[in-house]
Structures are given as structure tokens and as C-alpha cells.
Amino acid sequence: MRRIEILDSTLRDGAQGEGISFSVRDKLAIAEVLAGLGVDFIEAGNPGSNPKDAAFFKEARSLGLGKSRLAAFGATRRAGIKAAEDSALHRLLEADTEHVVVFGKASLLHVERILKVEPEENLDMIAGTVAYLASEGRKVIYDAEHWFDGEALDRAYALATLEAAAGAGASCLVLCDTNGGSLPERVAASVAALARAFSLPLGIHAHNDGGLGVANSLAAVEAGAAQVQGTLLGFGERCGNANLATITPNLCLKLGLDCLSEGALLRLAGAARAVAETANVGFDEAQPFVGRKAFAHKAGMHADAVAKLPASFEHVPPEAVGNERRFLASEVGGRAVIMDRVRRLDPTATKDSPLVAAVLSRLKDLEASGYQYEGAEASLDLLVRKAAGRYRAFFELGHYRTIGEQPALDRGRCAQATVLVFVDGERELQAAEGDGPVHALDLALRRSLERFYPSLAGMRLTDYKVRVLDRGTATAARVRVLIESTDKDGSWTTVGVSGDIIEASWIALVDSIEYKLIKDLPGREAPAESERRAVWA
């Protein structure tokens, strides 16, 4: 089976994306996630550009990364000096990685207008840098920056830059679509021609400015490229880099190529979420393969067809990439949607089962009062459990109280909340301050329960939405609150409806916590009274 090398640049190119800033600790954590997938190279930063990257390489030496190899990144030598005199190249060597990635200019426009050096000097910069690093025992992956634009402008000169790198000892020549504007047909033609001209392996480094980063990468592979560079979630400058969470399953499942370690695809969705969590960015649930929407079915006829034959509306099995199928309960759904939820508790259920009918009836009553479960499957799961008699509350509410204060004496602490709960007869009263009453209520509730259920410390609220249901009643209107929560294993959404926004929020908060506790149980079963707390001890 043909193998494609994967170079993940999340820690280098991905860090250039807007709103992303990794600490050294973040980078170490992400490196371990990527190693768990078995990517060939983890391009971890430019030690010559900032102290943080230099510090990372020192600490990363103790990481156990399996078959994955760290690669330091840098530019060709500065103009007018020898490579051995360039301090940035010295720091590149100090990173002490077997492989280094070096970029140089392939476009005559950039040579003359950006670098402002003579064309021959640029060729000397490329060759001298590669030769120096190779003489120091490094395997050099050469990134030809702006390759496709440079080829279109002056193909002879662009070719000369590749020949300079190859002749100096590069181990791989990578063609960079740096502006992200190329089309797949052009990428394929260029790669195919170069594969005939060079004996070295070729790589592709695509950006997504034209929305074609994935398509261009796949086209390059089919034309002969042996290495694909990208970032796991498409992080990167401007519109981002080619998304490896989309590319790798396409390579494996569609093209039959080997590119990750055995079993890695089964962990792909979880790895993608772990990287997003560490980067502290919202996870795009519409991501192909790994997003929660990737295998979500809403229309009743579609859901019914998928229940009978998943391949009717799914291009790959969701479990192949560590994801799961979801049927969305809504007014355009049907019994097949409810049956799927019921079967998680009772695999023998059919569309005609009394429990399915009972859940559907209850669902319609709640939707008539303003509930909507399409985006709140966690609350729907709890509804099914209650109807099936498979639910027992983890705690009982004594009371809660919220107080708002404006103007706030302390920014970020404009509200206070107290919560009294009972767990197996034990009383717990806690208070918290927050940035608004719902935030304070969330903190106080979880604080009151963490003594009994320590796993709640790893859960946090990530999104909060309010929808006014009957606008004509102005401030007396009923509201629907959706709350998204997350932990290290995934995210889930719950819903609450009331004429009181705090009560609606409370309903959704309680559901979010109970769902977390249920999913942490072995087999996801509600515990017996005597077992409940021992599970989390």
C-alpha cells in the first residue's frame, strides 16, 4: 500500500491563525495528541524567531512521541552572509531535531520586490542553507514558498530554485500554494510534471484562501506527491491551511492510502476536539468527518432511510472516524428519530413500541410549549430516560437565589448566586460570584455538587443562547435557553424553557450536569442509590 507522509503544522502555521496563541504547555499537549494519531512530522515552530518556540524544543525532548518526529522550521540564510554565520540557522540547529523544514522563495516577484536581492543571490541562499544544515547532520525538507505563483510567472526560475535545493541535499521538495489561490487541475499538472523531473519525493503545502486547500492536497497526492502538509483543524493565517482532519480520512477511506498509525482514524474526532479545546477556540461542528453535524440527519424520510441502510445518506460510517450518527428531533423528523434514541436504552425497540409512542407524544407536548430538541440532544436523551423509567435524579434542589448588582463594584462580578442542594440526604449550600446571574448560578451549582461528583471539575459551559418565543408579550415573553457544555471527551447541548430567564437557564444547567454524570457512568446507566457517589470517588 502506498504511504503518504503527513506533516502537521498546527503548532507553527496554525499558530499564525487569528485568535490563536499557544503557550509552551499548550504546544506540548497538542504534540502528544498529534503523536497519538501517528503523523510523521510535527512541525513545532521556528526557534529562530521567538523564545517560546526555543523553550518548547528544549522541553519536548522528554516527550514520548512514538513514530512521530519533531521538525524545527526556519528560513534560508539572510542575504549577504554565509549560512554558517546566520544566527537564526544556529538556533534552528540548537532545536536538535533530526528533520528541519526550510522555506525559500520560488517566485521571482518575491525575490526582486520583497527580498530585494538578485535572482542568483536567492539561489545561493537556498543552496547554501540546505547544504549547511545537511552538513550538520540534518534532513532538510525544503518548502518552495509561492511555488505555483512563481511557476506561472517564470517557470524556468522557479525550477532553478528547486534544483538548487535538490542539488544541495534536500530530502523532500514541497510545493507551497502560499496565497491559496490555485485550482486543483493546475496543482495536479504541476506536481505530475515535477514528479517526472525530480527523483526526490514531492510534498504539497496548500492554503485555503480559495476554499480548495483539501482539494488541492488530494489532487497533488493523486498526481504523485508523497507528503501532505497541513493543520489538524485547518488553523492558519487568513482562511487557514489545508485541513488534515478532512484530508487524512479521504486519503485512507477514499483513496486507500496509508497515512496514519493503525487505528488512528478511530481517534480522529476526539483528537480534533482535544486540539480545539487546548487552542481555546470554538469547535466547528460542521467540520467534515469529525463535527457533530457531519452525520446528523433531520428530515424524517432521510432518518428512516439511514435507520434501514446507513450508506443511503452517509458517505462513510461515522464510527470509522470516531464520530457517531445523530438523528435530530424536530417537526420534520419522525418516529425513526425517536426510535434511534430509545434503542440506546432498549435495542429491541421498534417504531411501534409503546415507549416510542410515549416519548413522541411527550416531545410534541413540550415542543408546543416552546421546547426544541433539534440542537439539544442531551436534554432529549434525558427525556427518553425519564419516559423509560431509567432515570433517577443525582440531586434535589432546596432552593436557589440570584442577585444582580449594577454598577458592579468589581468588573466580572456583577452577580451573586446561592444554591442549596441535597444529595442522598446530605445538605450542601454554596455561593458564587459571576459575570451575570446565570454565570454565578452555574458556578454555585457545580461548586455545591463537586464534593459528591468530582468529575464535574472537568466540565465547563462554552455557549449560552436565549431565544424569545412570543415577542408580542414583551418582557413577559417565554424564553428558550440553550446551553452548550464540554469536557475532555466532547460537548453536549441542553435546553430549558420558561417565562423566567433564570428558571429556563436553571433547567438547562441541571440537564447539562445530569447528562455529564450519566455519560461518565460505565454503560451510561443511572446508578443505584448506594452506588451513585462511589463511581466518581
C-alpha positions in Angstrom: 0.0 0.0 0.0 1.3 3.4 -1.0 2.1 5.6 2.1 1.7 9.3 2.3 3.7 11.2 4.8 1.8 13.7 7.0 3.4 16.8 8.3 1.2 18.7 10.8 2.0 22.4 11.2 -0.7 23.2 13.8 2.0 24.4 16.2 3.7 26.6 13.6 1.5 27.6 10.7 -1.6 27.1 12.8 -0.4 29.4 15.5 -0.5 32.2 12.9 -4.3 32.0 12.8 -6.3 34.9 14.2 -7.2 34.4 17.8 -4.8 31.5 18.4 -1.9 31.8 20.8 -0.3 28.6 22.3 1.7 28.5 25.5 4.6 26.1 25.7 2.4 23.8 27.8 -0.3 24.0 25.1 2.2 23.1 22.4 3.4 20.1 24.4 -0.2 18.9 24.9 -1.0 19.2 21.2 2.2 17.5 20.2 1.1 14.5 22.2 -2.3 14.4 20.6 -0.8 14.5 17.1 1.7 11.8 18.1 -1.3 9.7 19.1 -2.5 9.9 15.6 0.8 8.8 14.2 1.5 11.8 12.0 5.0 11.5 10.5 6.2 15.1 11.3 5.1 17.6 13.9 6.4 21.0 12.7 6.6 22.6 16.0 7.8 26.2 15.4 10.6 28.5 14.5 13.2 28.5 17.3 15.0 31.4 15.5 12.0 33.7 15.7 10.9 33.7 19.3 12.0 32.4 22.8 8.7 30.4 23.2 9.5 28.1 20.4 13.1 27.7 21.5 11.8 26.8 25.0 9.3 24.3 23.5 12.1 22.3 21.7 14.0 22.0 25.0 11.1 20.7 26.9 9.8 18.5 24.1 12.9 16.3 24.2 11.4 14.4 27.1 8.1 13.7 25.2 7.4 10.2 24.1 6.1 10.8 20.6 6.3 7.2 19.2 6.8 7.2 15.4 6.2 11.0 15.1 9.2 13.2 14.7 9.5 16.8 15.6 10.7 19.2 12.9 12.0 22.7 13.5 11.2 25.4 10.9 13.2 28.3 9.6 14.0 30.5 6.6 17.0 30.4 4.3 20.0 32.4 5.4 19.9 36.2 5.3 21.3 37.9 2.2 24.9 38.9 2.2 26.3 36.4 4.7 27.3 32.8 4.8 24.8 30.2 6.2 27.3 29.3 8.9 27.2 32.9 10.1 23.4 33.2 10.4 22.3 33.2 14.0 18.8 32.0 13.1 20.2 28.9 11.5 22.3 28.3 14.6 19.1 28.4 16.7 17.5 26.0 14.2 20.3 23.5 14.9 20.0 24.1 18.6 16.5 22.7 18.5 18.2 19.4 18.0 15.7 17.8 15.6 16.7 15.3 13.1 14.5 16.9 10.5 14.3 20.6 9.7 11.9 22.5 7.4 13.4 25.4 5.5 11.5 27.7 3.2 12.8 29.8 0.3 11.4 32.0 -2.4 10.3 30.3 -5.6 8.7 33.4 -7.1 10.9 36.0 -9.0 8.4 38.6 -7.9 9.2 38.0 -4.2 12.9 37.7 -4.9 13.1 41.1 -6.6 10.3 43.0 -4.8 10.2 41.6 -1.2 13.7 40.2 -0.6 15.2 42.8 -2.9 18.1 40.6 -3.9 19.5 39.4 -7.3 18.0 36.2 -8.6 21.4 34.4 -8.3 21.8 35.5 -4.7 18.4 33.9 -3.9 19.6 30.6 -5.5 22.8 30.8 -3.4 20.7 31.5 -0.3 18.7 28.3 -0.9 21.6 26.1 -1.8 23.9 27.4 0.9 21.3 27.0 3.6 20.3 23.4 2.6 24.0 22.4 2.2 25.0 23.8 5.6 22.1 22.1 7.5 22.8 18.8 5.7 26.5 19.1 6.6 25.4 19.4 10.3 23.5 16.1 10.0 20.0 17.4 9.4 17.5 16.0 7.0 16.1 19.0 5.2 12.5 19.3 3.9 12.6 22.3 1.5 9.4 24.4 1.3 9.2 26.3 -2.1 7.2 29.3 -1.0 4.8 30.7 -3.6 5.7 27.9 -5.9 2.5 28.0 -8.1 2.6 31.7 -8.5 6.3 31.6 -9.2 5.9 28.9 -11.8 3.2 30.9 -13.6 5.4 34.0 -13.6 8.7 32.5 -14.6 8.8 28.7 -14.7 12.5 28.4 -15.6 13.5 30.4 -12.5 11.1 28.6 -10.2 12.5 25.3 -11.4 16.0 26.6 -10.7 15.1 27.2 -7.0 14.0 23.6 -6.7 17.2 22.4 -8.4 19.2 24.5 -6.0 17.6 22.8 -3.0 17.8 19.3 -4.5 21.4 19.7 -5.6 22.4 20.9 -2.1 21.0 17.8 -0.4 17.3 18.4 0.4 15.4 15.2 1.3 12.0 16.4 0.1 10.7 19.3 -2.1 7.4 20.8 -1.0 5.3 22.9 -3.3 3.6 25.7 -1.4 0.4 27.3 -2.6 1.1 30.1 -0.2 -1.6 32.5 -1.4 -4.1 29.7 -1.6 -5.4 30.7 -4.9 -4.6 27.7 -7.2 -7.1 25.3 -8.7 -6.8 21.5 -8.4 -6.2 20.9 -12.1 -3.3 23.3 -12.1 -1.8 21.8 -8.9 -2.1 18.3 -10.4 -0.5 19.2 -13.6 2.5 20.9 -11.9 3.0 18.0 -9.5 2.9 15.5 -12.3 5.4 17.3 -14.3 7.8 17.7 -11.4 7.4 14.1 -10.4 8.9 13.2 -13.8 11.7 15.8 -13.5 12.9 15.0 -9.9 13.8 11.8 -8.2 13.2 13.3 -4.8 9.8 12.9 -3.1 7.5 15.9 -3.6 5.1 17.4 -1.0 2.2 19.8 -1.1 1.5 22.7 1.3 -1.9 24.2 0.5 -3.6 27.2 2.0 -7.4 27.6 1.9 -8.0 31.1 0.5 -9.9 29.7 -2.4 -11.7 27.1 -0.3 -9.6 24.4 -2.0 -6.9 23.5 0.4 -8.2 20.0 0.8 -9.0 19.5 -2.9 -5.6 20.8 -3.9 -3.8 18.5 -1.5 -5.7 15.4 -2.7 -5.1 16.4 -6.3 -1.4 16.7 -5.6 -1.3 13.2 -4.0 -3.1 11.7 -7.0 -0.6 13.3 -9.2 2.4 11.9 -7.3 3.0 13.9 -4.1 4.3 11.8 -1.3 3.9 14.3 1.6 1.0 16.4 2.6 1.4 19.4 5.0 -1.5 21.0 6.8 -3.0 21.6 10.2 -5.4 19.3 12.0 -8.4 21.6 12.1 -7.3 23.9 9.2 -5.9 26.6 11.6 -3.8 29.1 9.9 -3.4 32.7 8.6 -6.2 34.3 6.7 -8.5 31.5 5.6 -6.3 28.8 7.1 -4.3 25.8 5.9 -5.4 22.6 4.3 -7.4 20.7 7.0 -5.8 17.4 7.9 -8.9 16.2 9.8 -10.5 16.1 6.3 -7.6 15.1 4.2 -6.4 12.0 6.2 -9.8 10.2 6.2 -10.1 10.9 2.5 -6.7 9.5 1.8 -7.4 6.4 3.9 -11.0 5.7 3.2 -11.5 7.1 -0.3 -8.1 6.6 -1.9 -7.0 3.5 0.0 -3.6 5.1 1.1 -1.8 4.6 4.3 -1.0 7.9 6.2 -1.6 7.5 10.0 -0.9 4.8 12.6 -3.1 1.8 12.8 -6.4 2.6 14.4 -5.7 6.4 14.4 -8.8 7.2 12.4 -11.0 5.8 15.2 -9.5 8.5 17.4 -9.7 11.3 14.9 -12.8 13.1 16.1 -11.6 13.0 19.7 -8.2 14.3 18.7 -9.7 17.2 16.7 -11.7 18.2 19.8 -8.7 18.0 22.1 -6.7 20.3 19.8 -9.6 22.8 19.7 -10.0 22.7 23.4 -6.3 23.3 24.0 -6.3 26.2 21.5 -9.3 27.6 23.4 -11.4 28.1 20.2 -14.9 27.0 19.4 -15.2 23.7 17.6 -16.7 23.9 14.2 -19.4 21.3 14.4 -19.9 21.4 10.6 -16.4 20.1 10.0 -16.5 17.1 7.6 -15.9 13.7 9.3 -15.2 15.0 12.9 -18.0 17.6 13.6 -21.3 16.7 15.3 -23.2 17.8 12.2 -21.2 15.5 9.9 -23.6 12.6 10.4 -26.7 14.4 11.6 -30.0 13.6 9.9 -33.1 15.7 10.4 -35.6 15.0 7.6 -38.0 12.2 8.6 -37.5 10.3 5.3 -33.8 10.6 5.4 -33.7 9.4 9.0 -35.9 6.5 8.2 -33.6 5.6 5.2 -30.5 5.8 7.3 -32.0 3.6 10.0 -32.6 1.0 7.3 -29.4 1.5 5.3 -26.8 3.9 6.7 -25.0 4.2 3.3 -28.1 5.7 1.8 -27.2 9.1 3.2 -23.7 8.6 4.7 -20.5 8.6 2.6 -18.5 6.7 5.3 -19.5 5.0 8.6 -19.3 7.6 11.4 -17.5 5.2 13.7 -14.7 4.9 11.2 -13.5 8.3 12.2 -14.5 8.2 15.9 -17.8 10.0 15.3 -21.4 9.0 15.8 -24.7 9.2 13.9 -27.3 11.6 15.2 -31.0 11.9 14.4 -32.3 15.3 15.1 -35.7 15.5 16.8 -37.8 18.2 15.2 -41.1 18.9 13.5 -39.8 17.5 10.2 -38.5 14.3 12.0 -40.5 11.2 12.7 -40.6 8.0 14.7 -37.3 6.9 13.3 -35.6 9.7 15.1 -37.2 8.8 18.5 -36.6 5.1 17.8 -32.9 5.7 17.5 -32.8 7.4 20.9 -34.9 4.7 22.5 -32.7 2.0 21.1 -29.8 3.3 23.0 -31.6 2.1 26.1 -33.6 -0.8 24.6 -32.0 -2.3 21.4 -35.2 -4.3 20.8 -37.4 -1.2 20.3 -39.3 -0.7 17.1 -41.2 2.3 15.7 -44.4 0.7 17.1 -43.1 0.2 20.6 -45.2 1.9 23.3 -42.2 3.7 24.6 -41.5 5.3 21.2 -45.1 6.4 21.1 -44.9 7.8 24.7 -41.7 9.7 24.0 -43.1 11.1 20.7 -46.3 12.3 22.5 -44.3 13.9 25.3 -41.9 15.5 22.8 -44.8 17.1 20.9 -46.3 18.5 24.1 -43.0 20.0 25.1 -42.4 21.5 21.6 -45.9 23.0 21.8 -44.8 24.8 25.0 -41.6 26.2 23.3 -39.1 23.4 23.7 -36.9 22.5 20.7 -34.7 19.4 20.8 -33.1 19.6 17.4 -30.0 21.2 18.9 -30.3 19.8 22.4 -29.9 16.1 22.1 -28.6 15.8 25.7 -32.0 17.0 27.0 -33.7 14.6 24.6 -31.7 11.7 26.0 -32.8 12.6 29.5 -36.4 12.9 28.3 -36.2 9.4 26.9 -34.7 8.0 30.1 -37.5 9.5 32.2 -40.1 8.0 29.9 -38.4 4.6 30.1 -38.2 4.7 33.9 -34.4 4.7 33.6 -33.8 8.0 35.3 -33.0 8.9 38.9 -32.0 12.4 40.0 -28.5 12.9 41.1 -29.5 15.7 43.5 -32.6 17.5 44.7 -32.9 21.3 44.7 -33.6 23.0 48.0 -33.6 26.5 46.6 -31.5 28.9 44.6 -31.3 32.7 44.8 -29.6 35.2 42.4 -28.8 38.8 43.0 -27.6 41.3 40.4 -25.7 44.5 41.1 -25.2 47.4 38.8 -23.0 49.3 38.5 -20.7 46.4 39.5 -18.2 47.2 42.2 -15.8 44.6 40.7 -15.7 44.0 37.0 -16.7 40.4 36.2 -18.5 40.0 39.5 -21.8 41.8 39.0 -24.0 39.0 40.3 -24.1 36.5 43.1 -25.9 33.2 43.5 -26.6 30.8 46.3 -27.7 27.2 45.7 -28.9 24.6 48.3 -29.0 21.0 47.1 -29.5 17.6 48.8 -27.5 14.5 47.7 -28.6 11.3 49.3 -30.0 13.3 52.2 -26.8 15.4 52.7 -27.3 19.1 52.6 -24.9 21.4 50.7 -25.1 25.2 50.4 -22.7 27.1 48.2 -22.4 30.6 46.9 -20.6 32.1 43.9 -20.0 35.4 42.1 -20.1 35.7 38.4 -20.3 37.9 35.3 -24.1 37.8 35.3 -26.7 35.8 37.3 -26.5 32.7 35.1 -22.7 32.5 35.3 -22.9 32.9 39.1 -25.7 30.2 39.2 -23.6 27.8 37.1 -20.6 28.2 39.4 -22.6 27.9 42.6 -24.4 24.8 41.4 -21.3 22.9 40.3 -19.5 24.0 43.4 -22.2 22.5 45.5 -22.0 19.2 43.7 -18.3 18.7 43.2 -17.8 17.3 46.7 -20.1 14.4 45.7 -19.2 14.2 42.0 -15.6 15.3 41.4 -15.7 14.7 37.7 -17.7 18.0 37.4 -14.5 19.9 37.9 -13.5 18.9 34.3 -16.7 20.3 32.8 -17.4 23.8 31.7 -20.1 25.9 30.0 -19.0 27.0 26.5 -22.0 28.6 24.9 -25.3 30.2 26.1 -28.1 31.3 23.8 -31.5 32.9 24.5 -34.5 32.9 22.1 -37.6 35.0 22.9 -40.6 32.8 21.9 -43.6 35.1 22.0 -42.4 38.6 21.3 -45.8 40.2 21.5 -45.8 39.9 25.3 -42.7 42.0 25.5 -40.9 41.5 28.8 -43.4 38.8 29.9 -42.4 36.6 27.0 -41.3 33.0 27.4 -37.7 32.3 26.5 -35.8 29.3 25.3 -32.3 28.9 26.7 -29.7 26.6 25.0 -26.5 25.8 26.9 -23.5 24.0 25.4 -21.2 22.3 27.8 -17.9 20.4 27.3 -15.4 18.2 28.9 -12.3 16.4 27.6 -14.4 13.8 25.8 -16.9 16.0 23.9 -19.6 18.6 24.0 -23.4 18.5 24.5 -26.3 20.9 24.5 -29.3 21.2 26.8 -32.5 23.3 26.7 -34.8 25.0 29.2 -38.0 27.0 28.6 -39.8 29.4 31.0 -41.3 32.8 31.3 -38.4 33.4 33.8 -35.0 33.5 32.0 -33.2 32.4 35.2 -35.5 29.4 35.6 -35.1 28.5 31.9 -31.3 28.7 32.5 -31.6 26.6 35.6 -33.5 23.8 33.8 -30.8 23.7 31.0 -28.0 23.8 33.6 -29.4 20.9 35.6 -29.8 18.9 32.4 -26.2 19.6 31.4 -24.9 18.4 34.7 -27.1 15.3 34.9 -26.1 14.4 31.3 -22.4 14.7 32.2 -22.8 12.5 35.2 -24.8 9.8 33.3 -22.3 9.7 30.4 -19.4 9.2 32.9 -21.0 6.1 34.2 -20.0 2.7 32.9 -22.6 1.7 30.3 -24.2 5.2 30.8 -26.7 3.7 33.2 -28.4 5.6 36.0 -26.7 4.4 39.3 -28.4 2.8 42.2 -28.7 4.9 45.3 -25.8 3.1 47.1 -23.5 3.2 44.0 -24.0 6.7 42.9 -21.2 8.6 44.6 -18.7 5.8 44.6 -18.5 5.9 40.8 -16.8 9.3 40.9 -14.6 8.9 44.0 
